[in-house]
């Protein structure tokens, strides 16, 4: 069956909106009609080669929709069910999974190398990060499908698949922010906005948002920021000035650049925690001298997918949504033509009653 999709023909090439031939679901697979897809900065990183992906491919790793059909052996899912796509399903058997660190599963992205569909001329297509959400419909492994939490609108639920799990998890699972602590969040995109809300939910006493754009201040404050700093060479000094010259207890970096990682580290108090969420390229080199590592006693840690377990955390996030503590709509910036993502992609989903959610 032919459906419309946004195809990445080669690394560095613009997306092409075209028809693809999507097969019926095979054993253990599910076919989903997309209601919404999030356009995350990671999709740009995949398209420009910062992160490797087999091509040609249909990208898109945040999505929610309705089950259209299920393959042999699939249990617990039936046509008509609302679902959230999970781009990093854990295998349950590797070393990381045996330690309970499912976000580091060694086999989570194995499906990205599969051929899941073809162009109308017969060219093999890969499913990006497993789920190929930049399309009207997709076929995925049943392990990539999670039930839609009760009380969460289907078009908003796409954000739960990556941005919210990542931002919320960075604060609650990686940095483990406690009530009364001070927090700085670098980067007010979708993940950063989720991290700001998560810091507010955790009871942080002061939450400083940092971004290069002055126009994002209103968004940041609506998400929970108590202070806003426009990024510059003096950002760390400004943040220390807001915290009695001590620095914040926790800095969460959601950009992935050497300069912002260094600034986040410098704005963290002695003995504090710096969590890096942003995905940077190999050319982004961050340097520290041996003496400062000893002197400051800070903890610097990476954070993959918010150190989250989607099956465990999705119901928790849904409860925050139902209680009004987490506003998914506040995470979305409607800028469809941004960074090479064509307006045609938004129009493609809108034509089927869906929505593209852009969160740079």
VEXKE-182456 format. One record per residue (C-alpha): x, y, z; residue in one letter; residue number from 1. Coordinates in pm, 1 decimal. Last residue first. Layout:
<r east="X" north="Y" up="Z" aa="A" i="NUM"/>
...
This chain:
<r east="1420.5" north="2299.0" up="1797.8" aa="X" i="360"/>
<r east="1080.0" north="2152.0" up="1884.7" aa="X" i="359"/>
<r east="866.6" north="2116.3" up="1573.7" aa="X" i="358"/>
<r east="539.2" north="1925.9" up="1615.1" aa="X" i="357"/>
<r east="395.4" north="1803.3" up="1285.5" aa="X" i="356"/>
<r east="22.3" north="1740.7" up="1302.6" aa="X" i="355"/>
<r east="-230.2" north="1487.6" up="1179.7" aa="X" i="354"/>
<r east="-572.9" north="1508.6" up="1015.9" aa="X" i="353"/>
<r east="-461.3" north="1319.3" up="706.1" aa="X" i="352"/>
<r east="-393.3" north="1634.7" up="505.6" aa="X" i="351"/>
<r east="-228.9" north="1780.0" up="813.8" aa="X" i="350"/>
<r east="34.7" north="1506.6" up="797.5" aa="X" i="349"/>
<r east="140.2" north="1597.0" up="444.0" aa="X" i="348"/>
<r east="102.4" north="1970.3" up="508.3" aa="X" i="347"/>
<r east="354.3" north="1947.1" up="790.0" aa="X" i="346"/>
<r east="596.3" north="1758.0" up="567.1" aa="X" i="345"/>
<r east="535.3" north="2003.6" up="282.5" aa="X" i="344"/>
<r east="659.5" north="2282.1" up="508.3" aa="X" i="343"/>
<r east="1004.0" north="2135.5" up="456.2" aa="X" i="342"/>
<r east="1248.5" north="2049.8" up="738.0" aa="X" i="341"/>
<r east="1566.4" north="2216.5" up="612.0" aa="X" i="340"/>
<r east="1655.2" north="2383.9" up="940.1" aa="X" i="339"/>
<r east="1316.4" north="2543.5" up="1006.5" aa="X" i="338"/>
<r east="1031.0" north="2540.0" up="753.4" aa="X" i="337"/>
<r east="785.5" north="2393.9" up="1006.5" aa="X" i="336"/>
<r east="837.1" north="2649.0" up="1278.9" aa="X" i="335"/>
<r east="549.8" north="2575.6" up="1517.5" aa="X" i="334"/>
<r east="728.6" north="2573.7" up="1852.2" aa="X" i="333"/>
<r east="592.5" north="2300.6" up="2076.2" aa="X" i="332"/>
<r east="686.0" north="2239.5" up="2437.4" aa="X" i="331"/>
<r east="402.5" north="2444.1" up="2590.4" aa="X" i="330"/>
<r east="148.1" north="2204.1" up="2439.9" aa="X" i="329"/>
<r east="283.8" north="1923.6" up="2656.9" aa="X" i="328"/>
<r east="196.2" north="2103.8" up="2979.3" aa="X" i="327"/>
<r east="317.1" north="1902.4" up="3279.4" aa="X" i="326"/>
<r east="180.7" north="1981.2" up="3627.0" aa="X" i="325"/>
<r east="-180.6" north="1987.0" up="3508.8" aa="X" i="324"/>
<r east="-278.5" north="1677.7" up="3708.1" aa="X" i="323"/>
<r east="-358.6" north="1484.0" up="3391.5" aa="X" i="322"/>
<r east="-20.3" north="1574.1" up="3242.0" aa="X" i="321"/>
<r east="168.3" north="1479.2" up="3560.3" aa="X" i="320"/>
<r east="-20.3" north="1147.9" up="3563.4" aa="X" i="319"/>
<r east="76.3" north="1091.2" up="3201.1" aa="X" i="318"/>
<r east="441.3" north="1148.8" up="3288.6" aa="X" i="317"/>
<r east="425.5" north="875.3" up="3551.5" aa="X" i="316"/>
<r east="245.9" north="638.1" up="3311.7" aa="X" i="315"/>
<r east="519.7" north="697.6" up="3050.7" aa="X" i="314"/>
<r east="803.9" north="641.9" up="3298.7" aa="X" i="313"/>
<r east="798.2" north="266.5" up="3349.3" aa="X" i="312"/>
<r east="740.2" north="155.1" up="2990.6" aa="X" i="311"/>
<r east="963.5" north="436.5" up="2864.1" aa="X" i="310"/>
<r east="1260.6" north="342.3" up="3086.5" aa="X" i="309"/>
<r east="1453.8" north="665.2" up="3115.2" aa="X" i="308"/>
<r east="1819.6" north="760.8" up="3155.7" aa="X" i="307"/>
<r east="1698.2" north="1087.0" up="2996.6" aa="X" i="306"/>
<r east="1735.7" north="931.6" up="2651.9" aa="X" i="305"/>
<r east="2111.4" north="906.1" up="2714.5" aa="X" i="304"/>
<r east="2261.3" north="1136.3" up="2979.2" aa="X" i="303"/>
<r east="2630.9" north="1210.0" up="3007.7" aa="X" i="302"/>
<r east="2779.8" north="1299.2" up="3342.0" aa="X" i="301"/>
<r east="3001.4" north="1564.9" up="3495.4" aa="X" i="300"/>
<r east="3023.9" north="1557.7" up="3876.1" aa="X" i="299"/>
<r east="3185.0" north="1856.2" up="4043.7" aa="X" i="298"/>
<r east="3462.5" north="1838.1" up="4300.2" aa="X" i="297"/>
<r east="3568.6" north="2192.5" up="4213.0" aa="X" i="296"/>
<r east="3932.0" north="2158.5" up="4317.3" aa="X" i="295"/>
<r east="4005.6" north="1811.3" up="4183.1" aa="X" i="294"/>
<r east="3858.4" north="1868.3" up="3838.5" aa="X" i="293"/>
<r east="4008.8" north="2217.2" up="3842.2" aa="X" i="292"/>
<r east="4357.9" north="2079.8" up="3901.4" aa="X" i="291"/>
<r east="4347.7" north="1823.7" up="3621.0" aa="X" i="290"/>
<r east="4264.5" north="2079.8" up="3351.8" aa="X" i="289"/>
<r east="3940.1" north="2055.2" up="3162.7" aa="X" i="288"/>
<r east="3881.3" north="2049.0" up="2786.2" aa="X" i="287"/>
<r east="3567.0" north="2003.8" up="2574.7" aa="X" i="286"/>
<r east="3617.5" north="1907.1" up="2209.0" aa="X" i="285"/>
<r east="3326.8" north="1948.7" up="1967.5" aa="X" i="284"/>
<r east="3469.4" north="1803.8" up="1644.8" aa="X" i="283"/>
<r east="3318.6" north="1465.2" up="1721.7" aa="X" i="282"/>
<r east="2973.5" north="1618.7" up="1695.5" aa="X" i="281"/>
<r east="2747.4" north="1712.1" up="1984.4" aa="X" i="280"/>
<r east="2433.1" north="1550.5" up="2120.9" aa="X" i="279"/>
<r east="2280.2" north="1757.3" up="2401.4" aa="X" i="278"/>
<r east="2191.9" north="1584.9" up="2731.2" aa="X" i="277"/>
<r east="2497.9" north="1673.5" up="2937.6" aa="X" i="276"/>
<r east="2439.2" north="1667.2" up="3315.2" aa="X" i="275"/>
<r east="2649.3" north="1887.9" up="3543.7" aa="X" i="274"/>
<r east="2625.9" north="1810.8" up="3915.0" aa="X" i="273"/>
<r east="2742.0" north="2020.9" up="4210.0" aa="X" i="272"/>
<r east="3036.6" north="1976.1" up="4448.6" aa="X" i="271"/>
<r east="3155.8" north="2331.8" up="4392.7" aa="X" i="270"/>
<r east="2867.6" north="2510.0" up="4228.1" aa="X" i="269"/>
<r east="2775.4" north="2462.7" up="3862.3" aa="X" i="268"/>
<r east="2806.1" north="2765.6" up="3631.5" aa="X" i="267"/>
<r east="3148.9" north="2659.6" up="3503.2" aa="X" i="266"/>
<r east="3024.2" north="2315.0" up="3407.7" aa="X" i="265"/>
<r east="2728.6" north="2461.4" up="3219.7" aa="X" i="264"/>
<r east="2960.2" north="2707.2" up="3045.8" aa="X" i="263"/>
<r east="3191.5" north="2422.5" up="2939.0" aa="X" i="262"/>
<r east="2900.1" north="2221.8" up="2803.8" aa="X" i="261"/>
<r east="2773.5" north="2538.0" up="2633.1" aa="X" i="260"/>
<r east="3105.7" north="2606.1" up="2461.1" aa="X" i="259"/>
<r east="3163.1" north="2243.7" up="2358.1" aa="X" i="258"/>
<r east="2823.1" north="2224.4" up="2193.5" aa="X" i="257"/>
<r east="2554.5" north="1964.2" up="2256.5" aa="X" i="256"/>
<r east="2256.7" north="2191.1" up="2323.5" aa="X" i="255"/>
<r east="2057.3" north="2047.1" up="2615.7" aa="X" i="254"/>
<r east="2301.9" north="2110.7" up="2902.0" aa="X" i="253"/>
<r east="2149.7" north="2055.3" up="3247.7" aa="X" i="252"/>
<r east="2323.8" north="2239.9" up="3532.2" aa="X" i="251"/>
<r east="2260.1" north="2128.7" up="3891.1" aa="X" i="250"/>
<r east="2342.5" north="2279.9" up="4231.3" aa="X" i="249"/>
<r east="2372.8" north="2621.3" up="4072.1" aa="X" i="248"/>
<r east="2670.5" north="2853.4" up="4116.9" aa="X" i="247"/>
<r east="2804.8" north="2989.4" up="4443.7" aa="X" i="246"/>
<r east="2823.9" north="3364.4" up="4382.3" aa="X" i="245"/>
<r east="2507.3" north="3417.8" up="4589.3" aa="X" i="244"/>
<r east="2308.4" north="3221.4" up="4328.5" aa="X" i="243"/>
<r east="2202.7" north="3482.6" up="4072.0" aa="X" i="242"/>
<r east="2557.9" north="3618.2" up="4046.1" aa="X" i="241"/>
<r east="2680.8" north="3263.5" up="3984.6" aa="X" i="240"/>
<r east="2441.4" north="3252.3" up="3691.2" aa="X" i="239"/>
<r east="2576.1" north="3579.2" up="3552.8" aa="X" i="238"/>
<r east="2935.1" north="3454.7" up="3583.2" aa="X" i="237"/>
<r east="2848.1" north="3134.0" up="3396.9" aa="X" i="236"/>
<r east="2682.6" north="3334.2" up="3118.0" aa="X" i="235"/>
<r east="2970.2" north="3581.4" up="3070.3" aa="X" i="234"/>
<r east="3074.5" north="3474.9" up="2720.0" aa="X" i="233"/>
<r east="2712.3" north="3505.3" up="2612.4" aa="X" i="232"/>
<r east="2381.0" north="3321.4" up="2638.6" aa="X" i="231"/>
<r east="2074.2" north="3532.5" up="2715.5" aa="X" i="230"/>
<r east="1990.6" north="3458.9" up="3078.3" aa="X" i="229"/>
<r east="1638.9" north="3400.0" up="3210.2" aa="X" i="228"/>
<r east="1528.6" north="3366.4" up="3572.1" aa="X" i="227"/>
<r east="1243.0" north="3191.0" up="3753.7" aa="X" i="226"/>
<r east="1204.4" north="2934.5" up="3475.3" aa="X" i="225"/>
<r east="893.3" north="2719.3" up="3509.9" aa="X" i="224"/>
<r east="760.5" north="2635.3" up="3163.7" aa="X" i="223"/>
<r east="585.2" north="2972.1" up="3129.0" aa="X" i="222"/>
<r east="916.1" north="3137.6" up="3217.7" aa="X" i="221"/>
<r east="1093.4" north="2952.7" up="2937.6" aa="X" i="220"/>
<r east="828.6" north="3030.1" up="2676.8" aa="X" i="219"/>
<r east="834.3" north="3400.4" up="2768.8" aa="X" i="218"/>
<r east="1213.6" north="3406.0" up="2757.9" aa="X" i="217"/>
<r east="1235.4" north="3244.3" up="2414.8" aa="X" i="216"/>
<r east="1252.5" north="3573.8" up="2225.4" aa="X" i="215"/>
<r east="1587.0" north="3659.5" up="2385.0" aa="X" i="214"/>
<r east="1742.9" north="3381.2" up="2172.4" aa="X" i="213"/>
<r east="2087.5" north="3250.4" up="2262.4" aa="X" i="212"/>
<r east="1939.3" north="3042.1" up="2543.0" aa="X" i="211"/>
<r east="1977.0" north="2996.2" up="2918.4" aa="X" i="210"/>
<r east="1695.8" north="2916.7" up="3164.1" aa="X" i="209"/>
<r east="1761.7" north="2959.1" up="3536.5" aa="X" i="208"/>
<r east="1545.0" north="2765.8" up="3781.6" aa="X" i="207"/>
<r east="1555.5" north="2870.1" up="4145.7" aa="X" i="206"/>
<r east="1394.7" north="2682.5" up="4435.2" aa="X" i="205"/>
<r east="1365.9" north="2347.6" up="4255.5" aa="X" i="204"/>
<r east="1049.2" north="2162.8" up="4359.7" aa="X" i="203"/>
<r east="1089.0" north="1850.2" up="4145.7" aa="X" i="202"/>
<r east="786.3" north="1956.1" up="3938.3" aa="X" i="201"/>
<r east="960.4" north="2288.9" up="3866.4" aa="X" i="200"/>
<r east="1274.9" north="2105.1" up="3759.5" aa="X" i="199"/>
<r east="1062.9" north="1880.7" up="3535.8" aa="X" i="198"/>
<r east="899.7" north="2182.3" up="3375.1" aa="X" i="197"/>
<r east="1240.6" north="2330.7" up="3298.0" aa="X" i="196"/>
<r east="1364.2" north="1994.0" up="3167.5" aa="X" i="195"/>
<r east="1065.0" north="1968.1" up="2933.3" aa="X" i="194"/>
<r east="1140.6" north="2317.4" up="2802.7" aa="X" i="193"/>
<r east="1503.2" north="2214.7" up="2750.2" aa="X" i="192"/>
<r east="1400.6" north="1901.2" up="2560.8" aa="X" i="191"/>
<r east="1167.5" north="2095.4" up="2329.4" aa="X" i="190"/>
<r east="1410.4" north="2381.8" up="2275.5" aa="X" i="189"/>
<r east="1520.8" north="2624.5" up="2544.4" aa="X" i="188"/>
<r east="1891.8" north="2543.2" up="2557.6" aa="X" i="187"/>
<r east="2098.7" north="2542.7" up="2877.0" aa="X" i="186"/>
<r east="1896.6" north="2459.9" up="3188.9" aa="X" i="185"/>
<r east="2026.0" north="2594.9" up="3520.7" aa="X" i="184"/>
<r east="1901.8" north="2445.8" up="3848.8" aa="X" i="183"/>
<r east="1897.3" north="2547.2" up="4215.4" aa="X" i="182"/>
<r east="1798.1" north="2298.5" up="4484.5" aa="X" i="181"/>
<r east="1501.7" north="2341.2" up="4720.0" aa="X" i="180"/>
<r east="1333.4" north="2013.0" up="4632.2" aa="X" i="179"/>
<r east="1577.3" north="1759.8" up="4489.9" aa="X" i="178"/>
<r east="1720.5" north="1722.8" up="4141.4" aa="X" i="177"/>
<r east="1827.8" north="1370.9" up="4056.8" aa="X" i="176"/>
<r east="2077.4" north="1482.0" up="3789.1" aa="X" i="175"/>
<r east="2032.5" north="1161.8" up="3586.1" aa="X" i="174"/>
<r east="1691.4" north="1022.9" up="3684.4" aa="X" i="173"/>
<r east="1476.6" north="1324.2" up="3776.5" aa="X" i="172"/>
<r east="1629.6" north="1613.4" up="3580.7" aa="X" i="171"/>
<r east="1764.3" north="1428.5" up="3278.9" aa="X" i="170"/>
<r east="1459.3" north="1201.7" up="3288.9" aa="X" i="169"/>
<r east="1217.5" north="1491.1" up="3247.4" aa="X" i="168"/>
<r east="1413.1" north="1634.0" up="2956.1" aa="X" i="167"/>
<r east="1465.9" north="1300.6" up="2781.3" aa="X" i="166"/>
<r east="1124.3" north="1148.7" up="2845.3" aa="X" i="165"/>
<r east="965.7" north="1478.4" up="2742.2" aa="X" i="164"/>
<r east="1161.6" north="1515.9" up="2419.3" aa="X" i="163"/>
<r east="1155.5" north="1148.6" up="2317.0" aa="X" i="162"/>
<r east="831.1" north="951.8" up="2289.0" aa="X" i="161"/>
<r east="630.3" north="1174.7" up="2522.8" aa="X" i="160"/>
<r east="622.3" north="1442.5" up="2255.2" aa="X" i="159"/>
<r east="411.1" north="1217.3" up="2033.4" aa="X" i="158"/>
<r east="143.8" north="1226.2" up="2305.0" aa="X" i="157"/>
<r east="34.4" north="1576.4" up="2207.2" aa="X" i="156"/>
<r east="-154.0" north="1459.9" up="1895.3" aa="X" i="155"/>
<r east="-312.5" north="1169.3" up="2084.8" aa="X" i="154"/>
<r east="-441.9" north="1383.0" up="2371.1" aa="X" i="153"/>
<r east="-330.1" north="1240.7" up="2709.4" aa="X" i="152"/>
<r east="-609.1" north="1134.6" up="2948.0" aa="X" i="151"/>
<r east="-529.3" north="764.5" up="2950.6" aa="X" i="150"/>
<r east="-176.2" north="680.1" up="2844.6" aa="X" i="149"/>
<r east="-143.4" north="569.2" up="2481.7" aa="X" i="148"/>
<r east="-21.8" north="209.4" up="2483.8" aa="X" i="147"/>
<r east="346.0" north="163.8" up="2390.9" aa="X" i="146"/>
<r east="473.4" north="50.0" up="2051.7" aa="X" i="145"/>
<r east="837.0" north="-9.0" up="1954.1" aa="X" i="144"/>
<r east="835.2" north="-364.2" up="2095.4" aa="X" i="143"/>
<r east="554.0" north="-442.3" up="1849.9" aa="X" i="142"/>
<r east="810.3" north="-393.7" up="1574.7" aa="X" i="141"/>
<r east="719.3" north="-112.8" up="1341.0" aa="X" i="140"/>
<r east="517.7" north="-43.2" up="1025.4" aa="X" i="139"/>
<r east="452.6" north="323.9" up="947.1" aa="X" i="138"/>
<r east="171.2" north="547.6" up="830.2" aa="X" i="137"/>
<r east="134.6" north="906.4" up="708.5" aa="X" i="136"/>
<r east="510.0" north="943.8" up="722.5" aa="X" i="135"/>
<r east="787.5" north="1115.0" up="916.3" aa="X" i="134"/>
<r east="749.5" north="861.6" up="1200.4" aa="X" i="133"/>
<r east="1003.8" north="614.3" up="1066.3" aa="X" i="132"/>
<r east="1002.1" north="392.1" up="1380.4" aa="X" i="131"/>
<r east="1342.3" north="224.3" up="1415.4" aa="X" i="130"/>
<r east="1561.2" north="534.0" up="1438.2" aa="X" i="129"/>
<r east="1556.5" north="589.1" up="1063.0" aa="X" i="128"/>
<r east="1332.0" north="316.3" up="923.5" aa="X" i="127"/>
<r east="1543.0" north="206.3" up="624.7" aa="X" i="126"/>
<r east="1422.3" north="222.6" up="265.6" aa="X" i="125"/>
<r east="1506.2" north="-12.4" up="-23.4" aa="X" i="124"/>
<r east="1465.1" north="130.0" up="-374.4" aa="X" i="123"/>
<r east="1182.5" north="-35.3" up="-571.7" aa="X" i="122"/>
<r east="1076.3" north="248.3" up="-803.3" aa="X" i="121"/>
<r east="777.4" north="330.5" up="-581.1" aa="X" i="120"/>
<r east="1014.8" north="367.0" up="-287.6" aa="X" i="119"/>
<r east="1051.1" north="69.8" up="-60.6" aa="X" i="118"/>
<r east="960.1" north="-21.6" up="298.1" aa="X" i="117"/>
<r east="1103.4" north="-173.2" up="617.7" aa="X" i="116"/>
<r east="1457.9" north="-259.8" up="517.7" aa="X" i="115"/>
<r east="1641.7" north="-316.5" up="844.0" aa="X" i="114"/>
<r east="1943.5" north="-115.9" up="961.5" aa="X" i="113"/>
<r east="1736.3" north="92.7" up="1204.0" aa="X" i="112"/>
<r east="1609.2" north="-228.3" up="1364.3" aa="X" i="111"/>
<r east="1934.8" north="-280.6" up="1552.6" aa="X" i="110"/>
<r east="1882.7" north="45.0" up="1741.1" aa="X" i="109"/>
<r east="1800.5" north="-95.0" up="2085.2" aa="X" i="108"/>
<r east="2054.3" north="-376.6" up="2068.1" aa="X" i="107"/>
<r east="2320.1" north="-254.4" up="2309.6" aa="X" i="106"/>
<r east="2060.4" north="-125.2" up="2555.4" aa="X" i="105"/>
<r east="2187.7" north="195.2" up="2718.7" aa="X" i="104"/>
<r east="1841.1" north="331.9" up="2801.6" aa="X" i="103"/>
<r east="1762.4" north="-9.7" up="2953.9" aa="X" i="102"/>
<r east="2002.8" north="45.6" up="3241.6" aa="X" i="101"/>
<r east="1848.2" north="-222.0" up="3464.7" aa="X" i="100"/>
<r east="2183.1" north="-395.5" up="3506.6" aa="X" i="99"/>
<r east="2069.6" north="-691.3" up="3295.5" aa="X" i="98"/>
<r east="1955.4" north="-438.0" up="3035.1" aa="X" i="97"/>
<r east="2306.2" north="-295.4" up="3014.4" aa="X" i="96"/>
<r east="2459.7" north="-642.7" up="2975.5" aa="X" i="95"/>
<r east="2222.3" north="-747.8" up="2696.3" aa="X" i="94"/>
<r east="1906.8" north="-956.2" up="2745.4" aa="X" i="93"/>
<r east="1607.7" north="-727.0" up="2795.8" aa="X" i="92"/>
<r east="1611.7" north="-613.9" up="2433.6" aa="X" i="91"/>
<r east="1528.5" north="-251.2" up="2508.0" aa="X" i="90"/>
<r east="1310.9" north="-54.4" up="2266.8" aa="X" i="89"/>
<r east="1472.6" north="271.9" up="2152.1" aa="X" i="88"/>
<r east="1236.3" north="451.0" up="1910.7" aa="X" i="87"/>
<r east="926.4" north="404.6" up="2127.7" aa="X" i="86"/>
<r east="611.3" north="506.0" up="1939.3" aa="X" i="85"/>
<r east="307.2" north="614.0" up="2140.8" aa="X" i="84"/>
<r east="-21.4" north="430.8" up="2084.1" aa="X" i="83"/>
<r east="-396.4" north="479.5" up="2042.8" aa="X" i="82"/>
<r east="-580.2" north="151.9" up="1983.0" aa="X" i="81"/>
<r east="-811.9" north="138.1" up="1681.0" aa="X" i="80"/>
<r east="-680.4" north="-191.2" up="1547.8" aa="X" i="79"/>
<r east="-580.6" north="-418.5" up="1836.5" aa="X" i="78"/>
<r east="-280.0" north="-440.6" up="2066.7" aa="X" i="77"/>
<r east="-233.1" north="-666.2" up="2370.0" aa="X" i="76"/>
<r east="-86.9" north="-953.2" up="2171.4" aa="X" i="75"/>
<r east="110.3" north="-958.3" up="1848.3" aa="X" i="74"/>
<r east="178.9" north="-1313.6" up="1732.1" aa="X" i="73"/>
<r east="83.3" north="-1264.6" up="1369.2" aa="X" i="72"/>
<r east="82.4" north="-906.1" up="1252.7" aa="X" i="71"/>
<r east="-125.9" north="-613.6" up="1370.4" aa="X" i="70"/>
<r east="-331.7" north="-361.6" up="1172.4" aa="X" i="69"/>
<r east="-429.7" north="6.0" up="1181.4" aa="X" i="68"/>
<r east="-306.2" north="100.7" up="1529.0" aa="X" i="67"/>
<r east="-362.4" north="471.0" up="1591.4" aa="X" i="66"/>
<r east="-101.3" north="740.4" up="1628.9" aa="X" i="65"/>
<r east="189.1" north="882.9" up="1819.8" aa="X" i="64"/>
<r east="534.4" north="980.9" up="1703.2" aa="X" i="63"/>
<r east="882.3" north="1086.5" up="1798.3" aa="X" i="62"/>
<r east="1162.2" north="911.3" up="1607.4" aa="X" i="61"/>
<r east="1125.8" north="1068.2" up="1263.8" aa="X" i="60"/>
<r east="1345.2" north="965.9" up="972.9" aa="X" i="59"/>
<r east="1247.5" north="777.4" up="657.5" aa="X" i="58"/>
<r east="1568.6" north="640.9" up="516.7" aa="X" i="57"/>
<r east="1790.4" north="624.8" up="210.8" aa="X" i="56"/>
<r east="2016.5" north="577.4" up="392.0" aa="X" i="55"/>
<r east="2158.8" north="393.4" up="693.1" aa="X" i="54"/>
<r east="2194.9" north="626.7" up="994.4" aa="X" i="53"/>
<r east="2501.1" north="778.3" up="1159.9" aa="X" i="52"/>
<r east="2476.1" north="1072.0" up="1397.3" aa="X" i="51"/>
<r east="2645.0" north="1400.0" up="1303.9" aa="X" i="50"/>
<r east="2571.6" north="1297.9" up="943.8" aa="X" i="49"/>
<r east="2361.4" north="1598.1" up="837.9" aa="X" i="48"/>
<r east="2029.0" north="1409.0" up="828.6" aa="X" i="47"/>
<r east="2085.3" north="1228.6" up="1156.8" aa="X" i="46"/>
<r east="2183.5" north="1542.6" up="1345.9" aa="X" i="45"/>
<r east="1882.2" north="1720.3" up="1192.4" aa="X" i="44"/>
<r east="1658.6" north="1442.2" up="1321.3" aa="X" i="43"/>
<r east="1827.6" north="1478.5" up="1660.6" aa="X" i="42"/>
<r east="1709.5" north="1838.7" up="1663.4" aa="X" i="41"/>
<r east="1355.2" north="1705.9" up="1705.3" aa="X" i="40"/>
<r east="1064.8" north="1715.0" up="1461.7" aa="X" i="39"/>
<r east="781.1" north="1555.7" up="1657.2" aa="X" i="38"/>
<r east="527.1" north="1348.2" up="1469.4" aa="X" i="37"/>
<r east="151.1" north="1355.8" up="1509.6" aa="X" i="36"/>
<r east="-156.7" north="1144.5" up="1430.8" aa="X" i="35"/>
<r east="43.6" north="874.6" up="1255.9" aa="X" i="34"/>
<r east="-139.3" north="566.7" up="1126.9" aa="X" i="33"/>
<r east="31.4" north="264.6" up="1283.2" aa="X" i="32"/>
<r east="103.9" north="-83.4" up="1144.0" aa="X" i="31"/>
<r east="226.5" north="-332.7" up="1401.7" aa="X" i="30"/>
<r east="483.9" north="-610.6" up="1376.6" aa="X" i="29"/>
<r east="549.7" north="-936.4" up="1561.0" aa="X" i="28"/>
<r east="489.2" north="-1148.9" up="1250.6" aa="X" i="27"/>
<r east="457.4" north="-927.0" up="942.3" aa="X" i="26"/>
<r east="274.7" north="-597.3" up="914.7" aa="X" i="25"/>
<r east="142.3" north="-518.3" up="566.1" aa="X" i="24"/>
<r east="398.2" north="-358.6" up="338.6" aa="X" i="23"/>
<r east="459.9" north="15.8" up="291.4" aa="X" i="22"/>
<r east="530.6" north="123.4" up="-65.9" aa="X" i="21"/>
<r east="652.0" north="483.9" up="-58.4" aa="X" i="20"/>
<r east="503.9" north="800.2" up="-208.0" aa="X" i="19"/>
<r east="710.0" north="1119.1" up="-193.1" aa="X" i="18"/>
<r east="803.3" north="1419.8" up="17.9" aa="X" i="17"/>
<r east="1178.1" north="1456.0" up="-27.3" aa="X" i="16"/>
<r east="1399.7" north="1559.5" up="264.4" aa="X" i="15"/>
<r east="1698.6" north="1773.2" up="179.2" aa="X" i="14"/>
<r east="2035.0" north="1604.3" up="120.5" aa="X" i="13"/>
<r east="2323.4" north="1609.4" up="368.4" aa="X" i="12"/>
<r east="2327.3" north="1232.9" up="412.4" aa="X" i="11"/>
<r east="2136.4" north="1073.2" up="126.2" aa="X" i="10"/>
<r east="1777.8" north="1015.5" up="9.7" aa="X" i="9"/>
<r east="1611.9" north="1132.8" up="335.5" aa="X" i="8"/>
<r east="1247.8" north="1047.3" up="265.9" aa="X" i="7"/>
<r east="945.6" north="1238.0" up="401.3" aa="X" i="6"/>
<r east="655.4" north="998.5" up="358.0" aa="X" i="5"/>
<r east="328.7" north="958.7" up="169.3" aa="X" i="4"/>
<r east="162.3" north="619.1" up="168.9" aa="X" i="3"/>
<r east="137.1" north="343.8" up="-94.7" aa="X" i="2"/>
<r east="0.0" north="0.0" up="0.0" aa="X" i="1"/>
